[in-house]
């Protein structure tokens, strides 16, 4: 997941680059042919998939939604300092802030490679959630509550 987050942020940090390199290396090294004297049952016809070696889901859309939801949870953690940890109040506040962000900031920042330096942590997380969600976020406080509860 860190690899996907780094891609969306446009900031490939050392750890994400290292994980990608290690995954690619595992994938390339898995391609060697089995010993020709080995029994046919021991010979592997297909190596592991590249996404499995990188620790990524097979479906890119699932990865995007997982990243969106993770960023929404982090955004909620920012808001919990102000609103407390009451689940419904937190979901409602997150929904309100997400709608406010989508209605103004997102339109100003939509074409940026990363959120601007002056963005708050909440805005940066909402930007990444919007980017991962294809410019869309869940539309109801109820759905936000489901995401915050891990669903």
N, C-alpha and C positions, 0 to 999 in steps of 0.2 A: 504494500500500500504506500510505503514511503516513496517508492519510485514514481508512482502515479502522481502523488502530491507534488513532488519536485518538478515533474513535467508540467503540471498545470500552473505552478508558481513561476515557472521559467527560470528556476534557480537550482540547477543540479548540484547539490551539496556533495561533499566528499563521500559521505556514507551511502547516499543513493547511487552515486557513480560506482562505488565499490561493489554494492549489491548487484548492480546490473552487470558489471564485469564478471563477477563470480558466477552469476547465472548463465551468462553467455559461455563462459569457460566450461561449466558443467555440461551444457548442451552440446558444445563442440566435441568435448572429450568422450561423450557418451556414444558418439557415432562410429567408434571403431568396430570392426567386424570381429565376430567371435572366432575362436580357433577353429580352423576347418576340420579338425579331428573330433571336435565336440559333437555330441549327439544333437539331432535336429531339435529336440525338446529344449535344450539349453541355449540354442541360438536365438537371440532376440531379433525379431523381424523389424520392429519399430523401436526407435529410441524414445526417450521422454519428450514431451512437447516443450517448445521454447517457453511458453507461458508458465508451465509447471516449474521449469528450472529457474525462472525469474520470480516465482512465488506469486504469480498473477492469476486471476480467474480466467477461464477459457473464454468467457463472454465479456468484451470490453464495456458493454453497457452496465453489467453488474458491477464492474470495477468503478465506473463513474458514479453510480448510485451509492455504492458503499463509501466512496470518498465524500460525496455530497452529504450523506448522513453523518459521517464522522465530523465534518466541518460544522454542521448544525449542532452537534453535541458540544463541540468546543465553544461555539458561539453562545450556547445556552449556559455553559460554565462561566463565561464572562458576565452574563446577565444575572446569574445566581448570586453574585456579590451584592447586587442592588435589590433584587426581588426576593431573595431567600430561596430555599430549595423546595418550596411547595410545587409539586409536579404540574398541576393545572395552571397555576399562575405563571410558572416558568414557560410552559408551552404557549400560553396566550401572549406573553411578552415577547417571546422569540418570534411568533407569527407576526405580531405588530411591527417589530423592528425589521424583519425580513421584508414585509410589504413596503415599509418606508424606504428601505434600501433599494428594493426593486423599482420603486416608483421614481426615484431621483438619481441616487449615486450610480446605480448600475447603468443607466442610460449615458451618463458622463464617462464611465470607466469601461464600457463594454469592449472597446477595441484595444485596450491596454494589454500588454504582455503580463503584467503583474499589477497588484494594487499600488497606488502611489505611496511614496514614503510617508506622507502625512496622514494616511488612513489609520484609524484606530484599529486595535486588535480585533474588535467586533466586526468592523467594516471589512478588514482583510479576510476574515473567516467567511463572512457572508459573500464576498467577492469570489472566493475559491469555491464555495458551495454553488453559487450561480453558474460559474464557469463549468464545473463538473456536471451540473444538472442541465446543461444546454440552455442556460438563460431562464430556467424555470425552477421554482421552489414549491414545496407542498403548499396548497392553497387554503388549508384550514388549521385552526389550532388543534383540532382533534388528531390530524395526521402528524403534526409536530409532536404531540404528546406520544403518539405511537413510536415515532423515531427516537425520541428521548428515552423511551422505555426499551429500546433495542429492537423494535419491530419494524 
